[in-house]
């Protein structure tokens, strides 16, 4: 059975230090049928050149003051050619060649509106922040007992659900939390996919 095509939406701002690892990690994925859509918010550190070298299908360049999360997420969904759209922050480097596959597989269920993967701290992460990652994404994560938890950093959405009502573009923060709460209120599921690690 052929893999469904997938769109990956990458967001960056002065993160060339991470893109040097993140872009090759994307190219190394075992799930091969994907396109790249990149947004950059006015980087001046070489990020633009790295992204161009990756030959995205679409490359949208914004000025820093033009960036509004909900608007960019909606634009990424609009530009995507796929019914399954994966979102990745530039500094969220996939930790294996199987980062993409589990996110895509979880979105095959029409009752799943959104999925998000596991985040682990970088080796030089301060202990307090590393503890927060463990609480949110670890094996015995506290977030499983919270009323609601979702992170757009490494995630995926189904287009058919998003088309009913996209992200609130006037929100500056928590647009992902608001959108996925709406999805749950509409009867859809939000899944955590710990096999997909950044």
Secondary structure, 3 states (H helix, E strand, C coil): CCCCCEEEEEEECCCHHHHHHHHHHHHCCCCCCEEEEEEECCCCCCHHHHHHHCCCCEEEECCHHHCCHHHHHHHHHHHCCCCEEEEEECCCCCCCCCHHHHHHHHCCCCCEEEEEEECCCCCCCCHHHHHHHHHHHCCCCHHHHCCCCCCCCEEEEEHHHHCCCCCCCCCCCCHHHHHHHHHHHCCCEEEEEEEEEC
